[in-house]
Structures are given as C-alpha cells and as structure tokens.
C-alpha cells in the first residue's frame, strides 16, 4: 500500500497545543526552559514520533503536506516554524475549510490521484470526508506514531 503523498492534520495529530487547538492558544509564543509556550504558559509540543516520521518520509522522497482547518493559519504557521518542522512540508493547506477542499487543492497541486494519498487525523468527520474522495485515511488517537505511517512506505 505504498503512497506518494502523506497528509497530516496538525492539532492533536502532530502536536498538542496545551490541550486545545492552536487557534485557541494565546500568542505570542516563546521558548521558556526548553518548552514552547503561549502567553498563558500552555506547553505546545510535538508528539514524540513526529520528527522521526517527517525525516523518514523526507528521506524516502515522499510528498509531505499539512492540512488544517484552523481559523488562525498564521498561528499554525508560526508553530510549524518554531517547532522547526516547516521545512519538511511541500505544501500547506492551512485555512478554515473542510478537508475535501484541502484535498482537492492537494490533488491539483501534485496532479496525482487520491489513491496515491494517505491522510492522518484525529477527527472521524475528516476521516470519512477524505475516504469518500478515494484517499486512504487513518484515525490518529493521542498523536501520530511511527506504526501509523509504516504500512504506507
């Protein structure tokens, strides 16, 4: 089941934004004692396997995409930069819209069929929407892990 395009939701898939979504955090963000925090000291952190997954996908020549329906795209992009993972993404679909719009843009950008894509998200509604397009979708509970991604390499 090898795939060419790996699409990741952000909140509760790649990171935990202090127990909430990034668009409900409170910038400015800052590093304090090796922790990225918002104005109210909420710890924003990547899940443990994220960097290893992104590095492996990059080395394997896979396309990596961020797809988030956040109402604060600039905050999400700030976090990608501050968490030092933005360099891995070939495309970012980060704006308030359902995942089908994100995936239509991804499909047009790469000119690949949905069957070449796999999507990781923590919300069932997004999983269903993306599967209905023909892409593979994997429900992620408590952050992305290597074993979620390995079957598609």
N, C-alpha and C positions, 0 to 999 in steps of 0.2 A: 504494500500500500504506500509506496513512496510518493511524496508530494513535493511540488516545487515552491509553493507559496505557503508560508506559515504566518498566520494572522493571530495577533494577541490583543485581547481586551486589556485594559490597564488596571482599573480598580478591582481589588480582590482577586486578580489573576496574576499580574506581575508584581504588584505592590499592595501593601496595606498602608493606607493614608491615615493612620491613627484611629482605625476602627470606623472610618467613614469614607465617603467618596472624595476625590481630590477637589471637586467643585464646592465642597462644603468645608474645606480647610480654610485657614486664615493666613495668607501671606502677610509679610514677607517670610520666605523660607530661609533658614540659616543652619549652618553646621555648628553643633554645640556638643562637645565631648564625643566626637565621632558619631553623632546621630544627627540626621536631618530632621529638623523640627519646624513647625509653623509658629505663628505668633503666640499661640496658646500652649506651646510646648508639646503638641501632639507629635509623636515619633512616626515619621514616614519612612518605610523601609521596603526594600526588595525582599521577596521571598527567597529562601536560601539557594534554590537551584537556578534562579533566573540568569545570572551571569554565565554560568556553565552552559546552559541551554543556548543562549544567544551566541556565545563563542563557537559552539559546535555547529550550529546552523550556518554561521558565517563561514567557517572553515569548509563546510560541505557545499558551499555555493548556492545555498537556498535564498530565496527572497523572503525578507522579514518585514512584516507590516504591523503597525499599531492601529487599532480601530477602537475608538472610544466615543460614546455618545455624550460626553461631558458638556456642560453648559459653560465651562471655563477652559477652552482649548489652550489659552496662553499659560494657565497654571499647569496643565498637564505637560505641556512642552517644557516649561521651567523644570518640572520634576524629572522628566526624561534627561535633561541636561545635567541637573545637579546630581542625579543618581548615576551619571556617567554611562548611560546606555543608549543615548540617542544616536550615536554613531553606527549602531547596528541596523537601523531601520532604513530600508529602501524607500518606504512610503509611509506617510502618516495620514490616516483618515480620522481626524480628531475634531469633531464638531457635533452639535446636538441634532442627531437624525437617527433613524433606526438602522440596524446593521445591514439591511438589504441595500440601502443607498450606499453605505460604505463598500459593500461587496460589488456592487455594480461598477463603482469607480475603480476598485482594485482590478476587476476583470478587464476593464477597458485599458487601464494603465499597462498591465503586463500582457494583454492580448492572449490570455490563457483561459481555458475552460474552468468552470467552478470545480470540476472533478480533480483538478490539479492543486486544489487549495485545502488546507485544514485550518480550522478556527478553534481557539481555546477561549472559553468564557465561563464566568461564574453564574450567569443568569440563564435559566431554561428558556425564556422567551426568545433570547437571542440565538440560542442553540437551534430551536425549532425554525426560526426565520431563515437561518443560514442553510440548514439542511434542506429546506424547501427549495432553495436555489440550486441544490445539487452538490454543494461543498460538504466535506466531512466536518463534523463539529464535535468537540469534546468538552463535556462539562468538567469544570475545574472547581473542586471544593477545597478551600483552605490553601489557595495558591498553586501555581504551576509547579510541577515536579518533572524530573527527567523521564520518569516512566510514562508520563502523558505524551511525550514527544517522540520517544524512541521508536514506537511502531511505524512511524511515518518517514523515517530516514532511509 
